[in-house]
Every structure is written in structure tokens, then in C-alpha cells.
Amino acid sequence: MTADETTRAKGSELLRLHQDPTLLTVVNVWDVISAKTVAQVEGTRALATASHSIAASFGYEDGENIPLDLHLEQIARIVGATDLPVTADLEGGYGDAPETVRRAIGLGVVGANIEDQMKPLAEAAQQVEDIMRVAEQEGVDFVLNARTDAFHLGRDNDPQDNLKAAIERGKAFLDAGAPVVFVPAILTEEMIDELVAAFGPQRLTTIGIPGLPPRDWQQEHGVARTSYGPLSQNVALTALQELVEEVHRGGGVPGNMRILN
């Protein structure tokens, strides 16, 4: 069964947002209230889920420990809470990435992060091709944010070796049909320039961890998107802990608190 008209329209819009020279920023969400809160902020054009944050909210460790059905159920709630396009972090695809993507599209999801987990390159590229074939069958301009774990799983390697691997794998994923490649790492300006030169403009996604070049610099240098993974949940939980600490000191809620729900 192909996707409905609303899902197809959202897929086309999400793809356009990645192809636009204006950098797309997505502050990741994990439940309905976080989705509604982020969506209400002026300038928010799309939502992205964070698998780590969804798992943590149910008491599971990251790494496909949360059952897929529960994970997808939470994503469906997020999709139903907004009119914006939603892209989902689906980790490595739960053993059958194309089928997991098909199920996600059926829920109204129009993009996804899928980790390569440093599988053999031919296998990882075939997985990308299979995912994009599913999206074509479903009639959706699906924004696969093909993630390479070259840096994430290569922490003990020379960063230049990781960069070389990320470029090789990213180019293979683009050749297999992925619209963008996600390289989560602390990347220098020189690394970003090399990645954009290899992939082309509006083909690279970065993660907004401290230490990366500023947003405006990335936009000027052809980065398509920046997302924030579990960092947004960490910020929210930090604010909660700070409230508890202030209460224990005899204080209370801050005067600039917003009533959001």
C-alpha cells in the first residue's frame, strides 16, 4: 500500500528543506510534549526524533534495546502531534532496515537516520539502495539521512583515517540513492569542507555538539542539516535537575518559566 497524499507532501517538503541553501536545523524530540513544544517555536520547519531519548524515556539503554513496536508507537504519537514533516532515528534498522522504514512510512514518517554500524561497505550500500527502493514503492520522497559511524566507532583511530572512511562510505551511500549523509563527530572547518567537496553541497548532516563551527559558517559552506540527537533531552533534564537543586536550597521555579502545556 502506498503512502497517503499528506505523507507524500510532507516527504517532498522535507526533501526540499534539505536541498535549500538555508541550513535545516532540527532539535530532536522524544515524546508528544517535546514535539509540540519544539514545533511551536517560530522557525521550526521539521521535527526529528532521537532514538536514545525515546529509549531513555521508557527506561531502556540506547542501541535497539527498546522493542521496535514500542519505539514505532512512540514515533507514531509524535507524527500525530504535528503537521510538520517528521524524520525518525531508527538506529541500525532493527535487523531489517528496509522493512522498518516501510513500517515507519506507514505511520507518516518521511525521513530516517539509519546507522551503517561500519558493516562491510558493499553490504551497507546495498542496505541504502534497498531502503530507497522501499521508499519508491511507497511513493514517498524519503529523506534517508544515511549515517556513517566512521568517527563514532573509530574513536581510537587517526581522525584523518576516519575522515577518509566517512568520505568513501558517504559517497557510496549517495550513489545508492541516499539524499544526505550524516557524519556525527566533532568536525573541524577543514573536515567539513572536505566532506562537502566530496558529497556536494546540501548533502552533509552534522550534529550540533559543542566544538563544531557555528551554524552560519556551516550554512555558508554547504552543510544541509544540523541535528542535536540526545542533547536536547539532556538540556531539558539539566533544567529539571537545576530546579530540584534550587528547591533544595529553599528557592523555587525561575521567574522566566513559560507555561507550555
Phi and psi in degrees as GROMACS dihedral restraints (atoms count N, CA, C in turn):
[ dihedral_restraints ]
;  ai    aj    ak    al  type     phi  dphi    fc
    3     4     5     6     1   -80.0    20    10
    4     5     6     7     1   161.1    20    10
    6     7     8     9     1   -66.3    20    10
    7     8     9    10     1   156.4    20    10
    9    10    11    12     1   -78.3    20    10
   10    11    12    13     1   172.8    20    10
   12    13    14    15     1   -61.8    20    10
   13    14    15    16     1   -38.5    20    10
   15    16    17    18     1   -63.4    20    10
   16    17    18    19     1   -44.8    20    10
   18    19    20    21     1   -64.9    20    10
   19    20    21    22     1   -41.1    20    10
   21    22    23    24     1   -62.4    20    10
   22    23    24    25     1   -40.8    20    10
   24    25    26    27     1   -65.7    20    10
   25    26    27    28     1   -40.3    20    10
   27    28    29    30     1   -66.1    20    10
   28    29    30    31     1   -37.2    20    10
   30    31    32    33     1   -63.1    20    10
   31    32    33    34     1   -43.6    20    10
   33    34    35    36     1   -63.7    20    10
   34    35    36    37     1   -38.3    20    10
   36    37    38    39     1   -68.3    20    10
   37    38    39    40     1   -41.7    20    10
   39    40    41    42     1   -64.3    20    10
   40    41    42    43     1   -39.5    20    10
   42    43    44    45     1   -63.7    20    10
   43    44    45    46     1   -42.5    20    10
   45    46    47    48     1   -60.8    20    10
   46    47    48    49     1   -40.6    20    10
   48    49    50    51     1   -63.0    20    10
   49    50    51    52     1   -34.6    20    10
   51    52    53    54     1   -73.2    20    10
   52    53    54    55     1   -32.9    20    10
   54    55    56    57     1   -83.0    20    10
   55    56    57    58     1   -16.9    20    10
   57    58    59    60     1   -69.1    20    10
   58    59    60    61     1   141.9    20    10
   60    61    62    63     1   -63.3    20    10
   61    62    63    64     1   -19.6    20    10
   63    64    65    66     1   -72.9    20    10
   64    65    66    67     1   124.5    20    10
   66    67    68    69     1   -59.4    20    10
   67    68    69    70     1   130.5    20    10
   69    70    71    72     1   -88.3    20    10
   70    71    72    73     1   122.3    20    10
   72    73    74    75     1  -109.8    20    10
   73    74    75    76     1   131.8    20    10
   75    76    77    78     1  -128.3    20    10
   76    77    78    79     1   114.7    20    10
   78    79    80    81     1   -89.4    20    10
   79    80    81    82     1   113.6    20    10
   81    82    83    84     1   -67.5    20    10
   82    83    84    85     1   147.8    20    10
   84    85    86    87     1  -122.4    20    10
   85    86    87    88     1   168.0    20    10
   87    88    89    90     1  -140.8    20    10
   88    89    90    91     1    -8.2    20    10
   90    91    92    93     1  -157.0    20    10
   91    92    93    94     1  -176.5    20    10
   93    94    95    96     1   -65.5    20    10
   94    95    96    97     1   -44.4    20    10
   96    97    98    99     1   -69.4    20    10
   97    98    99   100     1   -36.9    20    10
   99   100   101   102     1   -67.9    20    10
  100   101   102   103     1   -37.1    20    10
  102   103   104   105     1   -63.6    20    10
  103   104   105   106     1   -46.3    20    10
  105   106   107   108     1   -65.2    20    10
  106   107   108   109     1   -38.9    20    10
  108   109   110   111     1   -63.8    20    10
  109   110   111   112     1   -45.6    20    10
  111   112   113   114     1   -68.1    20    10
  112   113   114   115     1   -42.6    20    10
  114   115   116   117     1   -62.7    20    10
  115   116   117   118     1   -28.5    20    10
  117   118   119   120     1   -73.8    20    10
  118   119   120   121     1   -16.4    20    10
  120   121   122   123     1   -77.5    20    10
  121   122   123   124     1   128.5    20    10
  123   124   125   126     1   -57.5    20    10
  124   125   126   127     1   135.4    20    10
  126   127   128   129     1    99.2    20    10
  127   128   129   130     1   -11.9    20    10
  129   130   131   132     1   -75.1    20    10
  130   131   132   133     1   122.6    20    10
  132   133   134   135     1  -114.0    20    10
  133   134   135   136     1   -13.5    20    10
  135   136   137   138     1  -161.4    20    10
  136   137   138   139     1   161.4    20    10
  138   139   140   141     1  -118.7    20    10
  139   140   141   142     1   148.8    20    10
  141   142   143   144     1  -131.5    20    10
  142   143   144   145     1   135.8    20    10
  144   145   146   147     1   -86.5    20    10
  145   146   147   148     1   159.9    20    10
  147   148   149   150     1  -120.0    20    10
  148   149   150   151     1   117.5    20    10
  150   151   152   153     1   -63.7    20    10
  151   152   153   154     1   -41.3    20    10
  153   154   155   156     1   -57.8    20    10
  154   155   156   157     1   -44.6    20    10
  156   157   158   159     1   -69.6    20    10
  157   158   159   160     1   -40.5    20    10
  159   160   161   162     1   -62.9    20    10
  160   161   162   163     1   -46.2    20    10
  162   163   164   165     1   -59.2    20    10
  163   164   165   166     1   -45.7    20    10
  165   166   167   168     1   -62.3    20    10
  166   167   168   169     1   -36.0    20    10
  168   169   170   171     1   -67.1    20    10
  169   170   171   172     1   -19.6    20    10
  171   172   173   174     1  -105.2    20    10
  172   173   174   175     1     5.1    20    10
  174   175   176   177     1    86.4    20    10
  175   176   177   178     1    18.3    20    10
  177   178   179   180     1  -106.0    20    10
  178   179   180   181     1   150.1    20    10
  180   181   182   183     1   -73.3    20    10
  181   182   183   184     1   154.1    20    10
  183   184   185   186     1   -66.6    20    10
  184   185   186   187     1   161.4    20    10
  186   187   188   189     1   103.0    20    10
  187   188   189   190     1    42.5    20    10
  189   190   191   192     1    63.1    20    10
  190   191   192   193     1    29.0    20    10
  192   193   194   195     1   -83.9    20    10
  193   194   195   196     1   -29.5    20    10
  195   196   197   198     1   -70.9    20    10
  196   197   198   199     1   133.2    20    10
  198   199   200   201     1   -57.5    20    10
  199   200   201   202     1   141.2    20    10
  201   202   203   204     1   -57.5    20    10
  202   203   204   205     1   -43.5    20    10
  204   205   206   207     1   -59.7    20    10
  205   206   207   208     1   -41.8    20    10
  207   208   209   210     1   -67.6    20    10
  208   209   210   211     1   -41.5    20    10
  210   211   212   213     1   -59.6    20    10
  211   212   213   214     1   -48.3    20    10
  213   214   215   216     1   -66.9    20    10
  214   215   216   217     1   -34.8    20    10
  216   217   218   219     1   -61.0    20    10
  217   218   219   220     1   -42.0    20    10
  219   220   221   222     1   -67.2    20    10
  220   221   222   223     1   -39.9    20    10
  222   223   224   225     1   -62.1    20    10
  223   224   225   226     1   -41.2    20    10
  225   226   227   228     1   -60.5    20    10
  226   227   228   229     1   -38.9    20    10
  228   229   230   231     1   -62.9    20    10
  229   230   231   232     1   -40.4    20    10
  231   232   233   234     1   -65.7    20    10
  232   233   234   235     1   -45.2    20    10
  234   235   236   237     1   -58.1    20    10
  235   236   237   238     1   -41.3    20    10
  237   238   239   240     1   -72.3    20    10
  238   239   240   241     1   -11.8    20    10
  240   241   242   243     1   -94.0    20    10
  241   242   243   244     1    -1.3    20    10
  243   244   245   246     1  -146.5    20    10
  244   245   246   247     1   155.6    20    10
  246   247   248   249     1   -94.1    20    10
  247   248   249   250     1    -3.7    20    10
  249   250   251   252     1   -79.0    20    10
  250   251   252   253     1   155.9    20    10
  252   253   254   255     1   -62.6    20    10
  253   254   255   256     1   142.6    20    10
  255   256   257   258     1  -122.6    20    10
  256   257   258   259     1   129.2    20    10
  258   259   260   261     1  -112.2    20    10
  259   260   261   262     1   139.3    20    10
  261   262   263   264     1  -114.5    20    10
  262   263   264   265     1   140.4    20    10
  264   265   266   267     1   -84.3    20    10
  265   266   267   268     1   110.1    20    10
  267   268   269   270     1  -108.9    20    10
  268   269   270   271     1    22.2    20    10
  270   271   272   273     1    53.6    20    10
  271   272   273   274     1  -127.4    20    10
  273   274   275   276     1   -92.3    20    10
  274   275   276   277     1     2.2    20    10
  276   277   278   279     1    98.3    20    10
  277   278   279   280     1     4.6    20    10
  279   280   281   282     1    57.5    20    10
  280   281   282   283     1    40.8    20    10
  282   283   284   285     1    86.1    20    10
  283   284   285   286     1   -18.2    20    10
  285   286   287   288     1  -149.1    20    10
  286   287   288   289     1    77.0    20    10
  288   289   290   291     1   -58.5    20    10
  289   290   291   292     1   -43.2    20    10
  291   292   293   294     1   -60.6    20    10
  292   293   294   295     1   -42.1    20    10
  294   295   296   297     1   -69.7    20    10
  295   296   297   298     1   -37.6    20    10
  297   298   299   300     1   -62.9    20    10
  298   299   300   301     1   -41.5    20    10
  300   301   302   303     1   -63.9    20    10
  301   302   303   304     1   -41.4    20    10
  303   304   305   306     1   -59.1    20    10
  304   305   306   307     1   -43.8    20    10
  306   307   308   309     1   -63.8    20    10
  307   308   309   310     1   -39.9    20    10
  309   310   311   312     1   -65.1    20    10
  310   311   312   313     1   -41.7    20    10
  312   313   314   315     1   -60.1    20    10
  313   314   315   316     1   -39.0    20    10
  315   316   317   318     1   -61.8    20    10
  316   317   318   319     1   -19.9    20    10
  318   319   320   321     1   -92.1    20    10
  319   320   321   322     1    -4.5    20    10
  321   322   323   324     1   101.9    20    10
  322   323   324   325     1     6.0    20    10
  324   325   326   327     1   -74.7    20    10
  325   326   327   328     1   138.4    20    10
  327   328   329   330     1  -124.3    20    10
  328   329   330   331     1    13.5    20    10
  330   331   332   333     1  -165.7    20    10
  331   332   333   334     1   163.4    20    10
  333   334   335   336     1  -160.0    20    10
  334   335   336   337     1   147.5    20    10
  336   337   338   339     1   -89.0    20    10
  337   338   339   340     1   130.8    20    10
  339   340   341   342     1  -129.7    20    10
  340   341   342   343     1   123.2    20    10
  342   343   344   345     1   -75.9    20    10
  343   344   345   346     1   143.3    20    10
  345   346   347   348     1   -85.0    20    10
  346   347   348   349     1   -18.1    20    10
  348   349   350   351     1    52.3    20    10
  349   350   351   352     1    22.4    20    10
  351   352   353   354     1    54.9    20    10
  352   353   354   355     1    37.5    20    10
  354   355   356   357     1   -63.7    20    10
  355   356   357   358     1   162.6    20    10
  357   358   359   360     1   -49.7    20    10
  358   359   360   361     1   138.3    20    10
  360   361   362   363     1   -57.3    20    10
  361   362   363   364     1   -42.3    20    10
  363   364   365   366     1   -60.8    20    10
  364   365   366   367     1   -40.5    20    10
  366   367   368   369     1   -66.7    20    10
  367   368   369   370     1   -43.4    20    10
  369   370   371   372     1   -66.3    20    10
  370   371   372   373     1   -40.4    20    10
  372   373   374   375     1   -67.9    20    10
  373   374   375   376     1   -37.0    20    10
  375   376   377   378     1   -64.2    20    10
  376   377   378   379     1   -36.9    20    10
  378   379   380   381     1   -61.7    20    10
  379   380   381   382     1   -42.7    20    10
  381   382   383   384     1   -60.2    20    10
  382   383   384   385     1   -46.5    20    10
  384   385   386   387     1   -60.9    20    10
  385   386   387   388     1   -40.9    20    10
  387   388   389   390     1   -66.5    20    10
  388   389   390   391     1   -38.9    20    10
  390   391   392   393     1   -63.5    20    10
  391   392   393   394     1   -44.9    20    10
  393   394   395   396     1   -68.9    20    10
  394   395   396   397     1   -28.3    20    10
  396   397   398   399     1   -67.0    20    10
  397   398   399   400     1   -41.3    20    10
  399   400   401   402     1   -59.8    20    10
  400   401   402   403     1   -45.5    20    10
  402   403   404   405     1   -60.5    20    10
  403   404   405   406     1   -40.0    20    10
  405   406   407   408     1   -64.2    20    10
  406   407   408   409     1   -42.2    20    10
  408   409   410   411     1   -61.5    20    10
  409   410   411   412     1   -34.6    20    10
  411   412   413   414     1   -83.0    20    10
  412   413   414   415     1    -7.0    20    10
  414   415   416   417     1    76.0    20    10
  415   416   417   418     1    28.5    20    10
  417   418   419   420     1  -118.1    20    10
  418   419   420   421     1   137.7    20    10
  420   421   422   423     1   -76.6    20    10
  421   422   423   424     1    80.9    20    10
  423   424   425   426     1   -83.2    20    10
  424   425   426   427     1   128.7    20    10
  426   427   428   429     1   -94.2    20    10
  427   428   429   430     1    87.3    20    10
  429   430   431   432     1   -76.1    20    10
  430   431   432   433     1   116.7    20    10
  432   433   434   435     1   -93.9    20    10
  433   434   435   436     1    81.7    20    10
  435   436   437   438     1   -69.5    20    10
  436   437   438   439     1   110.7    20    10
  438   439   440   441     1   -90.5    20    10
  439   440   441   442     1   131.8    20    10
  441   442   443   444     1  -106.8    20    10
  442   443   444   445     1   134.8    20    10
  444   445   446   447     1   -95.4    20    10
  445   446   447   448     1    25.6    20    10
  447   448   449   450     1   -56.8    20    10
  448   449   450   451     1   -43.6    20    10
  450   451   452   453     1   -81.4    20    10
  451   452   453   454     1   -43.2    20    10
  453   454   455   456     1   -59.6    20    10
  454   455   456   457     1   -42.9    20    10
  456   457   458   459     1   -96.4    20    10
  457   458   459   460     1     1.4    20    10
  459   460   461   462     1  -116.9    20    10
  460   461   462   463     1    36.5    20    10
  462   463   464   465     1   -59.1    20    10
  463   464   465   466     1   -29.1    20    10
  465   466   467   468     1   -90.7    20    10
  466   467   468   469     1    -0.2    20    10
  468   469   470   471     1   -88.2    20    10
  469   470   471   472     1   164.7    20    10
  471   472   473   474     1   -63.1    20    10
  472   473   474   475     1   127.5    20    10
  474   475   476   477     1   -54.3    20    10
  475   476   477   478     1   -31.6    20    10
  477   478   479   480     1   -68.9    20    10
  478   479   480   481     1   -32.7    20    10
  480   481   482   483     1   -67.7    20    10
  481   482   483   484     1   -39.3    20    10
  483   484   485   486     1   -64.5    20    10
  484   485   486   487     1   -40.1    20    10
  486   487   488   489     1   -62.8    20    10
  487   488   489   490     1   -44.0    20    10
  489   490   491   492     1   -60.4    20    10
  490   491   492   493     1   -43.2    20    10
  492   493   494   495     1   -65.7    20    10
  493   494   495   496     1   -41.0    20    10
  495   496   497   498     1   -62.6    20    10
  496   497   498   499     1   -40.0    20    10
  498   499   500   501     1   -65.8    20    10
  499   500   501   502     1   -46.6    20    10
  501   502   503   504     1   -60.7    20    10
  502   503   504   505     1   -46.6    20    10
  504   505   506   507     1   -72.2    20    10
  505   506   507   508     1   -41.3    20    10
  507   508   509   510     1   -60.9    20    10
  508   509   510   511     1   -42.5    20    10
  510   511   512   513     1   -63.6    20    10
  511   512   513   514     1   -38.2    20    10
  513   514   515   516     1   -65.0    20    10
  514   515   516   517     1   -37.5    20    10
  516   517   518   519     1   -69.8    20    10
  517   518   519   520     1   -39.0    20    10
  519   520   521   522     1   -64.6    20    10
  520   521   522   523     1   -42.1    20    10
  522   523   524   525     1   -62.7    20    10
  523   524   525   526     1   -29.0    20    10
  525   526   527   528     1   -82.8    20    10
  526   527   528   529     1    -3.0    20    10
  528   529   530   531     1   116.6    20    10
  529   530   531   532     1    -6.2    20    10
  531   532   533   534     1   -66.5    20    10
  532   533   534   535     1   136.2    20    10
  534   535   536   537     1   -73.6    20    10
  535   536   537   538     1   -33.1    20    10
  537   538   539   540     1  -142.5    20    10
  538   539   540   541     1   159.8    20    10
  540   541   542   543     1  -123.6    20    10
  541   542   543   544     1   133.3    20    10
  543   544   545   546     1  -102.3    20    10
  544   545   546   547     1   122.5    20    10
  546   547   548   549     1  -121.5    20    10
  547   548   549   550     1    85.9    20    10
  549   550   551   552     1   -76.5    20    10
  550   551   552   553     1   114.9    20    10
  552   553   554   555     1  -176.8    20    10
  553   554   555   556     1   164.5    20    10
  555   556   557   558     1   -80.1    20    10
  556   557   558   559     1   101.7    20    10
  558   559   560   561     1  -102.5    20    10
  559   560   561   562     1   135.9    20    10
  561   562   563   564     1   -80.0    20    10
  562   563   564   565     1   168.6    20    10
  564   565   566   567     1   -57.7    20    10
  565   566   567   568     1   -41.9    20    10
  567   568   569   570     1   -64.4    20    10
  568   569   570   571     1   -39.5    20    10
  570   571   572   573     1   -65.6    20    10
  571   572   573   574     1   -43.7    20    10
  573   574   575   576     1   -62.1    20    10
  574   575   576   577     1   -43.0    20    10
  576   577   578   579     1   -60.8    20    10
  577   578   579   580     1   -40.2    20    10
  579   580   581   582     1   -66.3    20    10
  580   581   582   583     1   -40.7    20    10
  582   583   584   585     1   -65.6    20    10
  583   584   585   586     1   -44.7    20    10
  585   586   587   588     1   -65.1    20    10
  586   587   588   589     1   -39.7    20    10
  588   589   590   591     1   -62.0    20    10
  589   590   591   592     1   -37.1    20    10
  591   592   593   594     1   -76.2    20    10
  592   593   594   595     1   -39.6    20    10
  594   595   596   597     1   -90.6    20    10
  595   596   597   598     1   -29.9    20    10
  597   598   599   600     1   101.6    20    10
  598   599   600   601     1   158.3    20    10
  600   601   602   603     1   -65.9    20    10
  601   602   603   604     1   150.4    20    10
  603   604   605   606     1    60.2    20    10
  604   605   606   607     1    36.6    20    10
  606   607   608   609     1  -126.9    20    10
  607   608   609   610     1    -2.4    20    10
  609   610   611   612     1  -114.8    20    10
  610   611   612   613     1   133.8    20    10
  612   613   614   615     1  -110.8    20    10
  613   614   615   616     1   134.3    20    10
  615   616   617   618     1  -114.3    20    10
  616   617   618   619     1   170.5    20    10
  618   619   620   621     1  -113.6    20    10
  619   620   621   622     1   138.0    20    10
  621   622   623   624     1   -82.3    20    10
  622   623   624   625     1    52.8    20    10
  624   625   626   627     1   -84.7    20    10
  625   626   627   628     1   152.7    20    10
  627   628   629   630     1   -55.8    20    10
  628   629   630   631     1   138.6    20    10
  630   631   632   633     1   109.9    20    10
  631   632   633   634     1   -14.1    20    10
  633   634   635   636     1   -80.3    20    10
  634   635   636   637     1   157.4    20    10
  636   637   638   639     1   -57.8    20    10
  637   638   639   640     1   154.2    20    10
  639   640   641   642     1   -60.2    20    10
  640   641   642   643     1   158.1    20    10
  642   643   644   645     1   -53.5    20    10
  643   644   645   646     1   -48.5    20    10
  645   646   647   648     1   -63.3    20    10
  646   647   648   649     1   -36.7    20    10
  648   649   650   651     1   -63.9    20    10
  649   650   651   652     1   -45.1    20    10
  651   652   653   654     1   -61.1    20    10
  652   653   654   655     1   -41.3    20    10
  654   655   656   657     1   -61.0    20    10
  655   656   657   658     1   -44.7    20    10
  657   658   659   660     1   -64.7    20    10
  658   659   660   661     1   -23.9    20    10
  660   661   662   663     1  -104.8    20    10
  661   662   663   664     1    18.0    20    10
  663   664   665   666     1    89.1    20    10
  664   665   666   667     1    13.7    20    10
  666   667   668   669     1   -73.2    20    10
  667   668   669   670     1   138.7    20    10
  669   670   671   672     1   -83.1    20    10
  670   671   672   673     1   -40.6    20    10
  672   673   674   675     1  -155.9    20    10
  673   674   675   676     1   146.6    20    10
  675   676   677   678     1  -126.2    20    10
  676   677   678   679     1   129.1    20    10
  678   679   680   681     1  -120.2    20    10
  679   680   681   682     1   173.8    20    10
  681   682   683   684     1  -126.7    20    10
  682   683   684   685     1     2.6    20    10
  684   685   686   687     1    49.5    20    10
  685   686   687   688     1  -135.8    20    10
  687   688   689   690     1   -79.2    20    10
  688   689   690   691     1    -2.4    20    10
  690   691   692   693     1   -62.6    20    10
  691   692   693   694     1   -36.0    20    10
  693   694   695   696     1   -64.2    20    10
  694   695   696   697     1   -40.7    20    10
  696   697   698   699     1   -65.7    20    10
  697   698   699   700     1   -38.4    20    10
  699   700   701   702     1   -62.0    20    10
  700   701   702   703     1   -38.9    20    10
  702   703   704   705     1   -62.6    20    10
  703   704   705   706     1   -44.7    20    10
  705   706   707   708     1   -63.4    20    10
  706   707   708   709     1   -42.3    20    10
  708   709   710   711     1   -70.9    20    10
  709   710   711   712     1   -31.8    20    10
  711   712   713   714     1   -62.1    20    10
  712   713   714   715     1   -43.3    20    10
  714   715   716   717     1   -61.9    20    10
  715   716   717   718     1   -37.8    20    10
  717   718   719   720     1   -65.3    20    10
  718   719   720   721     1   -46.1    20    10
  720   721   722   723     1   -62.3    20    10
  721   722   723   724     1   -39.9    20    10
  723   724   725   726     1   -63.9    20    10
  724   725   726   727     1   -36.0    20    10
  726   727   728   729     1   -63.0    20    10
  727   728   729   730     1   -45.2    20    10
  729   730   731   732     1   -61.0    20    10
  730   731   732   733     1   -43.8    20    10
  732   733   734   735     1   -61.0    20    10
  733   734   735   736     1   -41.8    20    10
  735   736   737   738     1   -66.2    20    10
  736   737   738   739     1   -39.7    20    10
  738   739   740   741     1   -62.2    20    10
  739   740   741   742     1   -42.9    20    10
  741   742   743   744     1   -64.8    20    10
  742   743   744   745     1   -25.8    20    10
  744   745   746   747     1   -81.9    20    10
  745   746   747   748     1    -4.4    20    10
  747   748   749   750     1   101.8    20    10
  748   749   750   751     1     4.4    20    10
  750   751   752   753     1   -93.6    20    10
  751   752   753   754     1  -154.5    20    10
  753   754   755   756     1  -155.1    20    10
  754   755   756   757     1  -156.4    20    10
  756   757   758   759     1   -69.7    20    10
  757   758   759   760     1   148.6    20    10
  759   760   761   762     1   -67.4    20    10
  760   761   762   763     1   151.4    20    10
  762   763   764   765     1   -68.6    20    10
  763   764   765   766     1   -19.4    20    10
  765   766   767   768     1   -94.6    20    10
  766   767   768   769     1    15.0    20    10
  768   769   770   771     1   -60.1    20    10
  769   770   771   772     1   139.5    20    10
  771   772   773   774     1  -102.4    20    10
  772   773   774   775     1   143.2    20    10
  774   775   776   777     1   -90.1    20    10
  775   776   777   778     1   107.2    20    10
  777   778   779   780     1  -112.7    20    10
  778   779   780   781     1    -7.8    20    10
